[in-house]
Amino acid sequence: MSLEASDIAWYKSYTEASAAAKKAKKPMVVYLHSECGACKYLDMKVFNDKGIIAYMNDHFVAVSLSLKNDAPKNLQVAVAPVFHYLNYDGTPIQDDLIGATPASSFLNDLKTASKMSK
């Protein structure tokens, strides 16, 4: 897990993130990314937003995985970026978010997923 005071607490392993989510009884955000322009936009504009950082760290276990190498088979998709919102038991909370959105829209999506989680 990478963590600094101003960073999202990203796990780099789905297995470790899943175990942490179960232990904390927190939902997961699984971010599948590549080297695409939309992923770079998220890195530069959305994941640096203080509201996003605080909300994700407080309400979710976040995992960042390479689309090509790291995603579990049941979460693999053909395009990036994709966000899977999962309950701590691994069941889906809501439809996946495909593509990049501005920070305000992404925060609203996070809040909706948090409210819908077990």
C-alpha positions in Angstrom: 0.0 0.0 0.0 1.3 3.5 -0.8 0.4 6.2 1.6 1.5 9.7 2.3 -0.5 12.4 4.1 -1.9 13.8 0.8 -2.3 10.5 -1.1 -5.0 8.0 -1.6 -4.1 4.8 0.3 -3.8 2.6 -2.8 -3.2 -1.1 -2.4 -1.3 -2.6 -5.3 -2.6 -6.2 -4.6 -6.2 -7.2 -4.9 -5.7 -10.0 -2.4 -4.3 -7.6 0.2 -7.0 -5.1 -0.4 -9.7 -7.7 -0.2 -8.4 -8.9 3.2 -8.2 -5.3 4.5 -11.7 -4.6 3.3 -13.1 -7.6 5.1 -11.2 -6.8 8.3 -12.3 -3.1 8.3 -15.8 -4.0 6.9 -15.3 -1.3 4.3 -16.3 -1.4 0.6 -13.6 -1.4 -2.1 -12.9 0.7 -5.1 -11.0 -1.3 -7.6 -9.3 1.0 -10.2 -8.1 -0.7 -13.4 -5.8 1.5 -15.4 -3.4 1.6 -18.3 -1.2 4.3 -19.8 -4.2 5.9 -21.5 -4.9 9.6 -21.6 -8.0 9.3 -19.4 -5.9 7.4 -16.7 -3.3 10.2 -16.8 -6.1 12.8 -16.4 -7.3 10.9 -13.3 -3.8 10.8 -11.9 -3.2 14.5 -12.4 -6.6 16.1 -11.8 -8.9 13.7 -9.8 -6.7 11.7 -7.5 -5.0 14.9 -6.3 -8.3 16.5 -5.2 -8.3 16.8 -1.4 -12.0 15.9 -1.2 -11.5 12.7 -3.2 -8.4 11.8 -1.1 -10.2 12.2 2.2 -13.4 10.5 1.1 -11.7 7.5 -0.4 -9.4 7.0 2.5 -12.3 7.4 5.1 -14.9 5.3 3.3 -13.2 2.7 1.1 -10.3 0.4 0.7 -8.8 1.5 -2.6 -6.8 -0.8 -5.0 -5.0 0.3 -8.1 -4.3 -2.4 -10.6 -2.8 -2.6 -14.1 -5.5 -3.6 -16.6 -3.1 -5.9 -18.4 -1.3 -7.7 -15.5 -3.0 -7.4 -12.1 -6.7 -7.7 -12.4 -8.5 -10.8 -11.1 -10.2 -12.7 -14.0 -13.7 -11.8 -12.7 -12.9 -8.0 -12.9 -11.0 -8.0 -16.2 -12.3 -5.6 -18.9 -11.2 -4.6 -22.3 -10.9 -0.8 -21.7 -9.5 1.5 -19.1 -10.0 3.3 -16.8 -12.7 1.3 -15.0 -13.8 1.5 -11.4 -15.4 -1.5 -9.8 -17.3 -0.8 -6.5 -17.4 -3.8 -4.3 -18.8 -4.7 -0.9 -16.2 -6.0 1.5 -17.4 -9.5 0.6 -16.5 -8.9 -3.0 -20.1 -8.5 -4.3 -20.8 -5.6 -6.7 -22.4 -2.5 -5.1 -23.4 -0.7 -8.3 -22.6 -0.6 -12.0 -18.9 0.0 -12.9 -17.7 3.4 -13.8 -16.0 3.4 -17.2 -13.8 6.3 -18.2 -12.7 9.5 -16.5 -14.9 12.1 -14.9 -14.2 15.4 -13.2 -13.5 15.3 -9.4 -16.9 16.5 -8.5 -18.7 13.8 -10.5 -16.3 11.1 -9.2 -16.9 12.2 -5.6 -20.7 12.0 -6.2 -20.2 8.5 -7.5 -18.1 7.5 -4.5 -20.8 8.8 -2.1 -23.5 6.9 -4.0 -21.5 3.7 -3.8 -20.7 4.2 -0.1 -24.4 4.7 0.7 -25.4 1.6 -1.3 -22.7 -0.7 0.4 -23.5 -3.3 3.0 
